[in-house]
Amino acid sequence: MRIALGSDHRGFDLKQDLLSALKTQGHDCEDFGAHSTDSMDYPDIAAPLAQAVARGEYDLGILVCGTGIGMSVTANKVPGVRAALCHDVFTAQRAHQHTNANVLCLGAEQLDGPKAKEIVNAYLETHFEGGRHQKRLDKVARLEKGPPSVAEAKARYVTRSPAAEDSADHAAPQIAGETARQRAGRQAEARRRMSAFIEQIEREVAASGVEGPTDASEHLDQYIY
């Protein structure tokens, strides 16, 4: 695999240990720093590494700091990155199986070299299961795009298109024992609420003269997600 590794000063020693082990296994590795134990800020490493992973330049990123928290917080600010902070084999396996994490974050103050290598190997040996998990990741990806524009909202939530029907389905999930007529009525009510929010968005846009995220558009998220 093409693997990018990075750390701050607290994670330097563990990062170097992992770098050596992964190269021995035959992986193509790139060291983003740190290059010493001199004090530095973790975003200076996490951001460029995460951006490179998001661009597809690497299959996986590994970030190490004292706890792994700062690295994971920073990496997850980059669209397209799914950074997982893992403390053991189980969480590493789930990170790949369920969330298809493309950046692993480790805490050097909690893990020694052998344990960290065990976690990394567990991730590499596990496969993404897809299916229901991909559906959930698609919803996560939509969060990165923010609220829809007025035109997108109308196309998706108001018309009788398949997309609008799907949106109504999400807003009116199946209830046990419900008749087809009852479900159709709830879907119609869900579509009415969507239309009301979109009308409010249009009023807010008209008043401000700028189309973009508005107070009303934020409420559409409850129907998407």
N, C-alpha and C positions, 0 to 999 in steps of 0.2 A: 504494500500500500504506500501511497504518498502521504506522509505524516509530517505536520508542522508542530514543533514543540516550542513552548515559551514559558517563562517564569519571571517572577520578580526576584529580589535578592534573597528572600526567605525560601523560595522554592528552587534556588539555583542548584544546590547539590543534588536534590532528587531529580530535577530535570536532566542533569548531566548523566545520572545513573540510568534513567530511562532511555536517553538518547543512545547511549552505548549499547544497551540491551536490544533495542529495536533495530539498530544497524546490524548487529550480529545475527538477527533473525532474517535479514535480507530486505528490510523495508527501506524505502527511499525517504530519508529524513532531512528536514530543514530546521535549523536552529534560529529562532527569532530573537534570542536573548532571554534573559540577561546573560551577560558574558563574565560576570563577576558577582561577588557578594556585596558590592557597594550599593547603598540604599538607592532605590528607584521607585517610581510609581507604576503600579500594575496596569493601569489603562494604556500606558505607552507600549506595552507588549500585547495585551489582550486585543486591543482594537485592530491593529494591522494584521494580526494572525487570523482573527475572526473574519475580517474582510476578505482575506485571501482564500479562506475556506468557502465563504459564501460565493466567491467568483468561480469556484470549482477547480482552483489550482492545486488543492490537496483533498484527499479523501477523508482525512480526519485531522483535527487539531487537539493537542493536549496542552493544557495550561495548568501551571502549578504556582500557588502562593502559600502563605502560611496556613490558611483555612480552606482555600479554594473558593471562598464566597465572593471576594472582590473580583476574581477572574470570571466567575460565572455571571455575575451581575453585568459586568462590562460586555462580555461576549454576546449575551442575549439582547443587547441593544442593537445589534447588527442584523438587519433583515436577512432571513434565510439561514440564520444560525440557530441551532437547537443545542445549547450547552447544558450538560448535566453534571452536577456535582456528585461524585460517587465516593462512598466510603468503604465499600466491600464488593465482593463478587456479585452478590444478588442485585445490587443497584446498578452495577455495570451491565449485567445481562439485560435487565429491564430497560436500561437507557437505550440499548440497541433494539431489542425486541419490540418495544411499545412506542418509543418516541423517536427512533432512528436518529439519536443524537449524533451530531457531527463534530462536536467539541466536547472532550472530557475534561473536567476540572478536578484537581486533586489538592488535598491539603497536606503540605509537607510536615506540619506540626502534629498530624494525626497518623501519618503513614510512614513506615520505613520502606527501604528499597524493595525488599522481597514482596511485601504486601501490595505496594503500588504496581509492581510488575504483574502480580496476580490479577489485579483489577483490570489493567490494560489488556492482558491476554484474554480475560473473560469477555471483554467487549469485542475484541477482534475475532473471537471464535463463535460469536453469536450473530444471528441474522435477523433482520427486520421482518416482522410477520405480515405487515401490510394489512389488508382487509379493513376491519373496523378501526384499526389504529390509523390507517391512512386517512380515513374519513375525519377523524379527530384532528389530525395534523393539518388537513385542509382548512379546518376552522381556525386553527392557530395562525396559519398563513394569512387568512383573511383579516385577522386582527392587525397585522402589520400594515395593511393598506388604509386603515382608518375608515370612517363613515363614508358611505357612497355619496356621490354628487346627486343633485336633483334628477338629472337625466337618467343616471344609472338606477336610482331608486324607483323612478317611474317604470322603467323597463323591467325591473326585477320584481317589483312588489304590487304594481297596480294593474298591468295588462293581464290578459287571460293566457299568457304564454306559459310553456312548461316550467320556466324558471319561477314565475309568479305562483303557479300551483305548488311547486316544491316549497316555496317560502311559506305559503299558507299551511302546508303540511307540517313544517317545523313549528309554526306558531300554534298549531292546534293538533298536538300529538294524539295518537289513538288512546281512547279510554275503554277499558274492559266493559263489555256489554252494551256499548254504544251502537245505535242504529246508523245506517248510512245517511239517513235524513238528518239525524242529530249532528253527525260529523260534518256534513255539508254546511249546516247552519253555523257551526263553530268556525269553519274555514272562512265562510263569508264574513263573519264578525272579525276574524283576524285580519282579513284583507281590508275591511273598513277602517280598523285601527291604523293599519299601515298607511292607508290613503290619507287619514287625518294627520298623521305625523308629516307626511310629505307635503301636504298643503301648508302646514305650519312652517316647514323649511322654506318653502317658496316665499311665504310672507316675510320671514327673517332675512332671506337673501334680498328681497325687493327693498326692504328697509335699510339694509346696510350697503347694498350695491356690490357686494363681494360674495361670490359663491365659494363655499368651502364648508368645513365642519361647523355646525351650529348646535345650539342647545337641543333643538328637536331632533337633528340628525343623529345625535348620540343615542337617542332612545331606539333607533332602528336596530341597534345591536342586540336587543333582547329578542328580536324576531329572527335574526341571523343565527345567533348562538344559543 
